[in-house]
Amino acid sequence: MKTMNKETLANSGAGYFIKGFELIKQKGIRRFVFIPLLVNLLLFSFAFYHLFVELDVYMSMLDGWVPDWLSWLSTFLWPIAVLFLLFMFSFVFSSVANWIAAPFNGLLSEKMELMLCGKSIPETSTLDVIKDIPRTLSREWSKLAYYLPRAIGFFILYWLLPVVGQIIWLLFLAWMMAVQYKDYPFDNHKISFYDMRQALKRKQGLSYSFGITVAIFSMIPIVNLIVMPVAICGATALWVDHYRDDFIDRSY
């Protein structure tokens, strides 16, 4: 049964993400942060180096697509295009990083939950990680299958509907960031991808606030290198405070 008047670690989705910076430093958790942190460090370093080197090429392509009689639009399209590229690079490389580190992300979330629930954190063997690989990769595939058709539709709207299209795209990326990171504790308890999404929809304010904060921090150089473990820890705290009591009896 859900506990009433339960004290929570934060008051908003954004607050839970910020709390993640503190949680990754907790004793007993730091060793589980290492691999997600390393994967994120390598991929985001490559992503933003590539973006920095190729930005002029992308902008030249954009200018080439704009007819001469609409050349005045370039002034407005540049900031929109740069913002779009930042969000796209952040999300794409975040997704790739999560694919690669999925078993370790799930493990970090599991240990984080134990700590938040006041339980001891047992040692984990390499075999424990290996046996979870098929399940975690299958879940990542479910996320990809959910994301792609929607991304195509919202991408078209992004360019067809000035301002409105960009807002819709931003909200979509925020939602997907929430789905990506808040799913780890759900998956650890073998709660279906559908049930997880329905739970997130029932508390959309928490989801969008968390997701947009992750997206923004993912665009900040240096800071984005530690976003993945921070988001996992923050999302797990959010699960413990707002979702766990609704599912835990059905999960065991």
C-alpha positions as a printed NumPy array, in Angstrom:
array([[  0.   ,   0.   ,   0.   ],
       [  1.282,   3.452,  -0.853],
       [  2.668,   5.426,   2.066],
       [  0.959,   8.764,   2.67 ],
       [  2.861,  11.977,   3.443],
       [  6.091,  10.34 ,   2.442],
       [  9.096,  12.655,   2.576],
       [ 10.69 ,  12.945,  -0.861],
       [ 14.223,  13.829,  -1.936],
       [ 13.076,  16.587,  -4.327],
       [  9.979,  18.555,  -5.298],
       [ 10.209,  18.299,  -9.093],
       [ 11.646,  16.211, -11.896],
       [ 14.388,  18.815, -12.345],
       [ 15.128,  18.594,  -8.633],
       [ 15.621,  14.829,  -8.86 ],
       [ 18.101,  15.235, -11.69 ],
       [ 20.079,  17.814,  -9.695],
       [ 19.963,  15.454,  -6.711],
       [ 21.708,  12.885,  -8.905],
       [ 24.943,  14.911,  -8.708],
       [ 24.969,  14.249,  -4.974],
       [ 23.84 ,  10.628,  -5.19 ],
       [ 26.642,   9.496,  -7.537],
       [ 29.159,  10.425,  -4.833],
       [ 27.601,   8.207,  -2.164],
       [ 29.794,   5.564,  -0.565],
       [ 29.135,   2.149,  -2.071],
       [ 27.724,   3.654,  -5.283],
       [ 30.834,   5.24 ,  -6.813],
       [ 32.232,   1.966,  -8.176],
       [ 29.018,   1.316, -10.116],
       [ 29.202,   4.796, -11.669],
       [ 32.554,   4.177, -13.369],
       [ 31.516,   2.284, -16.538],
       [ 28.453,   4.461, -17.389],
       [ 30.661,   7.493, -16.782],
       [ 33.444,   6.153, -19.011],
       [ 31.051,   5.31 , -21.876],
       [ 29.419,   8.73 , -21.659],
       [ 32.806,  10.457, -21.516],
       [ 34.091,   8.788, -24.666],
       [ 30.936,   9.167, -26.77 ],
       [ 30.092,  12.756, -25.837],
       [ 33.708,  13.842, -26.327],
       [ 33.569,  12.405, -29.84 ],
       [ 30.09 ,  13.813, -30.539],
       [ 30.839,  17.4  , -29.612],
       [ 34.25 ,  17.384, -31.244],
       [ 32.58 ,  16.2  , -34.462],
       [ 29.83 ,  18.813, -34.112],
       [ 32.38 ,  21.598, -33.55 ],
       [ 34.453,  20.543, -36.576],
       [ 31.498,  20.038, -38.916],
       [ 29.234,  22.895, -37.832],
       [ 30.213,  25.146, -40.755],
       [ 29.457,  22.298, -43.177],
       [ 25.987,  21.807, -41.7  ],
       [ 25.264,  25.523, -41.822],
       [ 26.419,  25.744, -45.473],
       [ 24.059,  22.897, -46.315],
       [ 21.24 ,  24.773, -44.607],
       [ 21.98 ,  27.951, -46.593],
       [ 21.968,  25.865, -49.782],
       [ 18.462,  24.613, -49.064],
       [ 17.051,  28.146, -48.645],
       [ 15.977,  29.779, -51.974],
       [ 17.583,  33.135, -52.818],
       [ 14.311,  34.979, -52.381],
       [ 14.112,  33.635, -48.809],
       [ 17.771,  34.317, -47.97 ],
       [ 16.667,  36.774, -45.282],
       [ 15.356,  33.757, -43.359],
       [ 18.888,  32.513, -42.742],
       [ 19.235,  34.971, -39.857],
       [ 16.351,  33.247, -38.086],
       [ 17.163,  29.703, -39.199],
       [ 20.71 ,  29.686, -37.872],
       [ 19.903,  29.746, -34.134],
       [ 17.034,  27.292, -34.659],
       [ 19.289,  24.942, -36.619],
       [ 22.094,  25.16 , -34.051],
       [ 19.647,  24.424, -31.233],
       [ 18.234,  21.518, -33.23 ],
       [ 21.706,  20.084, -33.873],
       [ 22.632,  20.368, -30.199],
       [ 19.49 ,  18.547, -29.125],
       [ 19.885,  15.927, -31.846],
       [ 23.538,  15.223, -31.086],
       [ 22.786,  15.099, -27.373],
       [ 19.899,  12.687, -27.78 ],
       [ 21.454,  10.448, -30.441],
       [ 24.739,  10.003, -28.629],
       [ 22.945,   9.64 , -25.306],
       [ 20.906,   6.813, -26.87 ],
       [ 24.034,   5.133, -28.249],
       [ 25.746,   5.447, -24.86 ],
       [ 22.736,   3.912, -23.153],
       [ 22.747,   0.991, -25.592],
       [ 26.399,   0.268, -24.906],
       [ 26.18 ,   0.719, -21.148],
       [ 22.648,  -0.686, -20.665],
       [ 23.576,  -3.635, -18.383],
       [ 25.754,  -1.396, -16.213],
       [ 23.109,   1.347, -16.13 ],
       [ 20.568,  -1.163, -14.855],
       [ 23.07 ,  -2.341, -12.263],
       [ 23.734,   1.23 , -11.091],
       [ 19.993,   1.821, -10.77 ],
       [ 19.565,  -1.421,  -8.815],
       [ 22.307,  -0.533,  -6.318],
       [ 21.037,   3.026,  -6.035],
       [ 17.567,   1.74 ,  -5.156],
       [ 18.974,  -0.562,  -2.467],
       [ 20.855,   2.336,  -0.908],
       [ 17.826,   4.638,  -0.984],
       [ 15.704,   1.927,   0.619],
       [ 18.242,   1.501,   3.416],
       [ 19.418,  -1.944,   2.335],
       [ 22.986,  -3.194,   2.111],
       [ 24.646,  -3.22 ,  -1.315],
       [ 25.992,  -6.708,  -2.091],
       [ 29.013,  -7.419,  -4.255],
       [ 28.226,  -8.049,  -7.929],
       [ 30.111, -10.477, -10.172],
       [ 30.785, -10.12 , -13.899],
       [ 28.432, -13.077, -14.446],
       [ 25.565, -11.084, -12.886],
       [ 26.107,  -8.356, -15.469],
       [ 26.445, -10.776, -18.392],
       [ 23.228, -12.653, -17.616],
       [ 21.26 ,  -9.391, -17.753],
       [ 22.564,  -8.361, -21.19 ],
       [ 19.807, -10.04 , -23.284],
       [ 17.037,  -8.509, -21.161],
       [ 18.525,  -5.012, -21.024],
       [ 19.28 ,  -4.901, -24.764],
       [ 15.781,  -6.155, -25.535],
       [ 14.404,  -3.275, -23.484],
       [ 16.623,  -0.791, -25.325],
       [ 15.248,  -2.157, -28.594],
       [ 11.702,  -1.516, -27.324],
       [ 12.664,   2.087, -26.646],
       [ 14.14 ,   2.451, -30.13 ],
       [ 11.038,   0.954, -31.778],
       [  8.916,   3.405, -29.777],
       [ 11.137,   6.37 , -30.615],
       [ 11.826,   6.086, -34.354],
       [  8.342,   6.439, -35.923],
       [  7.483,   9.307, -33.594],
       [ 10.814,  11.01 , -34.213],
       [ 10.201,  10.946, -37.977],
       [  6.773,  12.533, -37.596],
       [  7.914,  15.228, -35.158],
       [ 11.015,  15.903, -37.259],
       [  8.778,  16.747, -40.235],
       [  6.654,  19.027, -38.043],
       [  9.845,  20.688, -36.769],
       [ 10.519,  22.137, -40.239],
       [  6.919,  22.621, -41.4  ],
       [  5.58 ,  24.514, -38.369],
       [  7.774,  27.459, -37.308],
       [  7.984,  27.865, -33.52 ],
       [  5.187,  25.355, -32.837],
       [  7.155,  22.572, -34.511],
       [ 10.248,  23.39 , -32.453],
       [  8.258,  23.397, -29.209],
       [  6.691,  20.028, -30.068],
       [ 10.138,  18.6  , -30.889],
       [ 11.577,  19.893, -27.602],
       [  8.712,  18.338, -25.63 ],
       [  9.167,  15.052, -27.491],
       [ 12.887,  14.921, -26.684],
       [ 12.132,  15.759, -23.051],
       [  9.633,  12.903, -22.927],
       [ 12.12 ,  10.477, -24.493],
       [ 14.849,  11.494, -22.048],
       [ 12.42 ,  10.745, -19.217],
       [ 11.495,   7.394, -20.769],
       [ 15.15 ,   6.501, -21.312],
       [ 16.348,   7.069, -17.76 ],
       [ 13.251,   6.486, -15.653],
       [ 12.815,   3.096, -17.286],
       [ 15.859,   1.478, -15.618],
       [ 14.276,   0.834, -12.208],
       [ 11.02 ,  -0.249, -13.881],
       [ 12.924,  -2.728, -16.023],
       [ 14.878,  -4.005, -13.012],
       [ 11.541,  -5.023, -11.515],
       [ 10.429,  -6.529, -14.843],
       [  7.592,  -4.049, -15.27 ],
       [  6.53 ,  -3.944, -18.914],
       [  7.512,  -1.075, -21.191],
       [  3.811,  -0.258, -21.693],
       [  3.052,  -0.135, -17.958],
       [  6.116,   2.044, -17.415],
       [  4.925,   4.563, -20.007],
       [  1.454,   4.664, -18.487],
       [  2.948,   5.347, -15.049],
       [  5.014,   8.208, -16.473],
       [  1.947,   9.664, -18.219],
       [  0.039,   9.745, -14.934],
       [  2.718,  12.089, -13.576],
       [  3.635,  14.022, -16.695],
       [  4.87 ,  17.08 , -14.811],
       [  7.604,  15.017, -13.151],
       [  8.492,  13.352, -16.451],
       [  8.741,  16.489, -18.589],
       [ 10.552,  18.452, -15.877],
       [ 13.078,  15.649, -15.468],
       [ 13.468,  15.07 , -19.226],
       [ 13.963,  18.692, -20.236],
       [ 16.56 ,  19.147, -17.492],
       [ 18.488,  16.108, -18.723],
       [ 18.297,  17.451, -22.303],
       [ 19.585,  20.893, -21.299],
       [ 22.47 ,  19.535, -19.23 ],
       [ 23.344,  17.16 , -22.096],
       [ 24.103,  20.22 , -24.248],
       [ 26.519,  21.801, -21.765],
       [ 30.16 ,  20.91 , -22.531],
       [ 32.044,  19.133, -19.74 ],
       [ 28.871,  18.767, -17.652],
       [ 27.355,  16.483, -20.304],
       [ 30.167,  14.   , -19.702],
       [ 28.604,  12.93 , -16.407],
       [ 24.933,  13.322, -17.331],
       [ 24.215,   9.605, -17.793],
       [ 25.077,   8.334, -14.282],
       [ 23.605,  11.483, -12.72 ],
       [ 20.326,  10.976, -14.602],
       [ 20.188,   7.273, -13.674],
       [ 20.631,   8.021,  -9.973],
       [ 18.13 ,  10.886, -10.084],
       [ 15.584,   8.776, -11.977],
       [ 15.984,   5.932,  -9.488],
       [ 15.347,   8.306,  -6.594],
       [ 12.242,   9.488,  -8.444],
       [ 11.129,   5.85 ,  -8.831],
       [ 11.583,   5.161,  -5.109],
       [  9.631,   8.255,  -4.069],
       [  6.809,   8.242,  -6.632],
       [  6.372,   4.868,  -8.353],
       [  7.841,   2.026,  -6.312],
       [  4.944,   1.671,  -3.875],
       [  2.49 ,   1.352,  -6.783],
       [  4.348,  -1.591,  -8.312],
       [  6.484,  -3.348,  -5.751],
       [  3.783,  -5.713,  -4.492],
       [  3.12 ,  -6.847,  -8.069],
       [  6.82 ,  -7.184,  -8.82 ],
       [  7.683,  -9.816,  -6.247]])
